[in-house]
Structure formats: C-alpha cells, structure tokens
Amino acid sequence: MDFIQELLYKNESTTAFLDKKRMEQFTDTLFHFLFQLEDKRYHSEQAINIKLTTLKNEMVSILFSINNDESRSHKIADDFFEALPSIYTLLNTDATAILENDPAATCLQEVHIAYPGFYAIAIYRFAHQLQRQNVRLLPRIWTEYAHSKTGIDIHPAASIGSHFCIDHGTGIVIGETCVIGTNVKIYQGVTLGAISVSKDKANTRRHPYIEDNVVIYSGATILGGDTVIGHDSVIGGNVWLTKSVDANSIIYSKSKVYSKYTDKYPEPINFII
C-alpha cells in the first residue's frame, strides 16, 4: 500500500473525526467564565444559568463526536457540571495558596489571569473529573493542551489535594499514579515520576506519594511507586530521590564552595563552541 492509498484507507475507515482545537477551546471558555476573564459580565442568576447550559451543551456535542453515544454524552456532561461547584471550590483554595506563598503575587485576580501554574492546575482539575468518570481521550487532550501552553505536564489521573501551589512551573512533570496531599508547594523543573518499568506494570502504582505540607524546590526528581515523602518535609533543589523520606525531614543536595585563592580545586574545563 503506497502513501496515498494508506491515507485514503485511514480516512475511509475512520468513524469519528475529532476537532482537537474545539476540545481545547472549551477548556479556555470554561476557565475564563469561572474566573471572570471574559469581556462579558453576567448580571443575573438567569444569565449565569444560561451560560452554564450553553457550556454543557457544547460538552455534550464534543463528547458525542468522540463516543457516538448521545445518552452517555449527556450523562457525562450532567455529572461533570454537577461536580463543577466542588472543582471551583478546590481551585479557589489553589489560587489562595499561590497568593499566600508567592511574595510577587499582589491579588487573586493576578493569579487568575497571569499565573501559568494556576491555569495548569485548573485544566488538570477539569480533566481529572472526567478521568474519574471513565472518560479517557478528552482528559488527556485537555492536560496536554495546558502542557503545551505552560510547560507544566500533569497527568489527568494524578490525585492532588487542595491548596496546591505551583510557583513558576516550567518543566514540572506529575505522573499518572502520583498522589499529592494538601498544601503542597512545587517549584519549576520538579519531576514526580516513575522508575522505568515494563508495559505490563501500567496498572500498578509507579509514581511517588507526597504527603501534606511538603515543599519541593526546583529541579528535584522523586521517582517510584514505593517512594513516600513524609508530611511537613522540605526537598531541596536538584535532589534525586528513589527512597522514602520520614515526616519533618529536610533533604538537600550538598554544595561545596571553593576559594580560588586559598583552596585547591579541579581545574575548570575551558571550551569553545
């Protein structure tokens, strides 16, 4: 089968043509509506209910394009919008945590409109709800969309508690079976990942458990399904962990400072590119 024939075969055999851009735009529309980032204001409960109904109908249409099951699409959308007030409450705790932990943040509106960490958390929480409802494709599309916009990669199946704070955020990776407790703060470049395993381990826990009130500084890597970071611990920058840490621990990568005048130290490598 040549290239043209293969493309023709794929087009003829595809039962659903998915509009990825439409799926992505839905998350932005919902996010902007919840946090008053639109150029439109709603001055009555009726107006807000109409907007929510419009959003729900759009979700039904998107879901139907994926599963071709109208009844299931309505059920998923109904359950999602029933859970939306709880998701909104969780997101308010996240925004508050970011405001309280970042001295550069001046108000909640700034967090809502300008912080990529909050945006990534919001899209994750939308996607996680659908993941809990056994919707598979759409949650991953949503979180990968947030990943492409922010550089923050959160798998929709990860479990994350309230008051979650991401500072800066670029390069953060949170894996599928990761569990994160309440009031956890993570800086840029942190990986909560898995030690390389075979495909048959896909349904086992492969990612770490981060207990409550933990701070993980930039560049830290924490791997493995048996790795537990005890509550109220601090993990320093560039630390590499594959074993558990007791509660109230401080772990850091030791650095040594040399004096170029009084200490002997390795000759630096000079190179030109």
C-alpha positions as CSV (number, residue, x, y, z in Angstrom):
1,M,0.0,0.0,0.0
2,D,1.5,3.3,-1.1
3,F,1.4,6.6,0.9
4,I,-1.7,8.0,-0.9
5,Q,-3.6,4.7,-0.6
6,E,-2.8,4.4,3.1
7,L,-4.1,7.9,3.7
8,L,-7.3,7.2,1.7
9,Y,-7.8,3.9,3.7
10,K,-7.3,5.7,7.0
11,N,-9.9,8.4,6.0
12,E,-12.4,5.9,4.8
13,S,-12.1,3.7,7.9
14,T,-12.2,6.4,10.5
15,T,-15.6,6.6,12.2
16,A,-15.0,9.8,14.2
17,F,-13.3,13.0,13.0
18,L,-12.2,14.8,16.1
19,D,-11.9,18.6,16.3
20,K,-9.0,18.9,18.7
21,K,-9.0,22.7,18.6
22,R,-12.6,22.8,19.6
23,M,-11.9,20.5,22.5
24,E,-9.1,22.7,23.7
25,Q,-11.1,25.9,23.3
26,F,-13.8,24.5,25.6
27,T,-11.4,24.5,28.5
28,D,-10.4,28.1,27.9
29,T,-14.0,29.1,27.6
30,L,-14.9,27.4,30.9
31,F,-11.8,28.8,32.7
32,H,-12.4,32.3,31.5
33,F,-16.1,32.1,32.6
34,L,-15.3,30.8,36.1
35,F,-12.7,33.5,36.8
36,Q,-14.3,36.5,35.1
37,L,-11.7,36.7,32.3
38,E,-14.2,37.3,29.6
39,D,-15.2,40.7,28.2
40,K,-18.8,40.0,29.1
41,R,-20.4,40.3,32.6
42,Y,-23.4,38.4,33.9
43,H,-25.8,40.5,36.0
44,S,-28.4,37.8,37.0
45,E,-28.6,34.2,38.1
46,Q,-30.6,33.5,34.9
47,A,-27.8,34.8,32.7
48,I,-25.3,32.6,34.5
49,N,-27.6,29.6,34.2
50,I,-28.0,30.2,30.5
51,K,-24.2,30.3,30.1
52,L,-23.7,27.1,32.1
53,T,-26.4,25.4,29.9
54,T,-24.6,26.6,26.8
55,L,-21.3,25.2,28.1
56,K,-23.0,21.9,29.0
57,N,-24.5,21.5,25.5
58,E,-21.1,22.2,24.0
59,M,-19.5,19.5,26.1
60,V,-22.3,17.0,25.1
61,S,-21.5,17.8,21.4
62,I,-17.8,17.3,21.9
63,L,-18.3,14.0,23.8
64,F,-20.7,12.8,21.1
65,S,-18.1,13.4,18.5
66,I,-15.8,11.0,20.4
67,N,-18.1,8.2,21.6
68,N,-21.1,8.5,19.2
69,D,-23.4,7.8,22.2
70,E,-25.8,10.6,22.9
71,S,-27.2,9.1,26.1
72,R,-23.7,8.6,27.6
73,S,-22.5,12.0,26.4
74,H,-25.4,13.7,28.3
75,K,-24.7,11.6,31.4
76,I,-21.0,12.5,31.4
77,A,-21.8,16.2,30.9
78,D,-24.5,16.2,33.6
79,D,-22.1,14.6,36.1
80,F,-19.3,17.0,35.2
81,F,-21.4,20.1,35.7
82,E,-22.8,18.7,39.0
83,A,-19.2,18.4,40.2
84,L,-18.2,21.9,38.9
85,P,-19.0,23.7,42.2
86,S,-16.7,21.4,44.1
87,I,-14.0,21.9,41.4
88,Y,-14.4,25.6,41.7
89,T,-14.1,25.5,45.5
90,L,-10.8,23.5,45.1
91,L,-9.5,26.0,42.6
92,N,-10.2,28.8,44.9
93,T,-8.0,27.1,47.6
94,D,-5.3,26.7,45.0
95,A,-5.4,30.4,44.0
96,T,-5.3,31.4,47.6
97,A,-2.3,29.2,48.3
98,I,-0.4,30.7,45.3
99,L,-1.3,34.2,46.6
100,E,-0.2,33.5,50.1
101,N,3.1,31.7,49.1
102,D,4.4,34.0,46.4
103,P,5.5,37.4,47.6
104,A,5.3,38.7,44.0
105,A,1.6,38.0,43.8
106,T,-0.5,41.0,44.6
107,C,-4.1,39.8,44.4
108,L,-6.2,36.8,43.4
109,Q,-7.1,38.4,40.0
110,E,-3.4,38.5,39.1
111,V,-3.2,34.8,40.0
112,H,-6.3,34.0,37.9
113,I,-5.2,36.0,34.8
114,A,-1.4,35.8,34.8
115,Y,-0.1,32.7,36.6
116,P,0.6,29.7,34.3
117,G,0.7,27.4,37.4
118,F,-2.9,28.2,38.3
119,Y,-4.0,27.7,34.7
120,A,-2.4,24.3,34.5
121,I,-3.9,23.3,37.9
122,A,-7.4,24.4,36.7
123,I,-7.2,22.4,33.4
124,Y,-5.9,19.4,35.4
125,R,-8.8,19.6,37.8
126,F,-11.3,19.7,34.9
127,A,-9.6,16.8,33.2
128,H,-9.3,14.8,36.5
129,Q,-13.1,15.0,37.0
130,L,-13.6,13.4,33.5
131,Q,-10.9,10.8,34.3
132,R,-12.9,9.8,37.4
133,Q,-15.9,9.4,35.2
134,N,-14.0,6.9,33.0
135,V,-13.7,9.3,30.1
136,R,-10.3,8.6,28.5
137,L,-9.3,10.7,25.4
138,L,-10.7,14.1,26.3
139,P,-8.9,14.5,29.7
140,R,-5.5,13.8,28.1
141,I,-6.2,16.2,25.3
142,W,-7.0,18.9,27.9
143,T,-3.9,18.4,30.1
144,E,-1.6,18.2,27.1
145,Y,-3.1,21.4,25.9
146,A,-2.2,23.0,29.2
147,H,1.2,21.4,28.9
148,S,1.7,23.0,25.5
149,K,0.8,26.4,26.9
150,T,2.6,26.4,30.2
151,G,5.3,23.7,30.1
152,I,3.6,22.0,33.1
153,D,2.8,18.3,32.5
154,I,0.2,16.9,34.9
155,H,-1.4,13.6,34.0
156,P,-5.2,13.8,34.5
157,A,-5.2,10.6,36.6
158,A,-2.9,12.0,39.3
159,S,-4.5,12.8,42.6
160,I,-3.9,16.2,44.0
161,G,-5.3,17.7,47.2
162,S,-6.4,21.2,48.0
163,H,-4.3,24.3,48.4
164,F,-1.9,23.2,45.7
165,C,0.7,25.8,44.8
166,I,2.9,25.7,41.7
167,D,5.5,28.5,41.6
168,H,6.9,29.4,38.1
169,G,6.1,25.9,36.9
170,T,8.1,25.4,33.7
171,G,9.3,21.8,33.4
172,I,7.1,20.3,36.1
173,V,6.1,16.6,35.4
174,I,3.5,14.9,37.6
175,G,2.9,11.3,36.6
176,E,-0.3,9.2,36.3
177,T,-0.3,7.4,39.6
178,C,1.2,10.2,41.7
179,V,-0.7,11.2,44.9
180,I,-0.2,14.7,46.3
181,G,-1.7,15.7,49.7
182,T,-2.9,19.1,50.9
183,N,-1.0,22.3,51.0
184,V,1.9,21.1,48.8
185,K,4.2,23.6,47.0
186,I,6.2,22.7,44.0
187,Y,8.7,24.8,42.0
188,Q,9.8,24.7,38.4
189,G,11.6,21.6,37.0
190,V,10.3,19.1,39.5
191,T,9.7,15.6,38.3
192,L,7.4,13.2,40.2
193,G,7.9,10.3,38.0
194,A,8.3,6.5,37.7
195,I,11.4,4.4,37.6
196,S,11.4,2.7,34.1
197,V,9.0,-0.3,34.1
198,S,7.7,-2.7,31.6
199,K,4.3,-2.1,29.9
200,D,2.6,-4.8,32.0
201,K,3.1,-2.6,35.1
202,A,0.9,0.1,33.6
203,N,-1.9,-0.6,36.1
204,T,0.3,-0.6,39.2
205,R,1.3,2.4,41.2
206,R,4.5,3.8,39.7
207,H,4.8,7.3,41.0
208,P,5.5,8.8,44.4
209,Y,3.2,9.8,47.3
210,I,3.7,13.3,48.6
211,E,2.1,13.9,52.0
212,D,0.6,17.1,53.3
213,N,2.6,20.4,53.8
214,V,5.6,19.4,51.6
215,V,7.7,21.9,49.7
216,I,9.7,20.6,46.7
217,Y,12.3,23.0,45.3
218,S,13.3,23.4,41.7
219,G,15.0,20.6,39.8
220,A,14.2,17.9,42.3
221,T,13.4,14.4,41.0
222,I,11.4,12.0,43.0
223,L,10.7,8.6,41.5
224,G,9.0,5.3,42.2
225,G,5.6,4.0,43.4
226,D,7.1,2.9,46.8
227,T,8.6,6.4,47.5
228,V,6.7,8.4,50.2
229,I,7.7,11.9,51.1
230,G,6.5,12.4,54.7
231,H,4.4,15.3,55.7
232,D,6.0,18.7,56.5
233,S,9.2,17.9,54.7
234,V,11.3,20.1,52.5
235,I,13.1,18.7,49.5
236,G,15.8,20.9,48.2
237,G,16.7,21.9,44.7
238,N,18.3,19.2,42.4
239,V,17.8,16.4,44.9
240,W,17.3,12.9,43.4
241,L,15.2,10.5,45.4
242,T,14.1,6.9,44.9
243,K,13.6,6.1,48.6
244,S,11.0,7.3,51.1
245,V,11.7,10.2,53.4
246,D,10.4,10.5,57.0
247,A,8.0,13.2,58.1
248,N,9.5,16.6,59.0
249,S,12.7,15.9,57.0
250,I,14.9,18.4,55.2
251,I,16.7,16.9,52.2
252,Y,19.2,18.9,50.2
253,S,22.0,18.4,47.7
254,K,25.2,19.4,49.4
255,S,27.3,22.0,47.7
256,K,30.8,22.9,48.5
257,V,32.3,26.4,47.9
258,Y,35.9,26.7,46.9
259,S,38.1,29.8,47.3
260,K,40.1,30.4,44.1
261,Y,42.8,31.9,46.3
262,T,43.2,29.6,49.3
263,D,41.8,26.2,48.2
264,K,42.9,23.6,45.7
265,Y,40.1,22.7,43.3
266,P,39.8,21.0,40.0
267,E,41.0,23.0,37.0
268,P,37.9,24.1,35.1
269,I,37.4,22.9,31.6
270,N,37.5,25.7,29.1
271,F,35.9,25.0,25.7
272,I,34.7,27.0,22.8
273,I,31.7,26.1,20.7
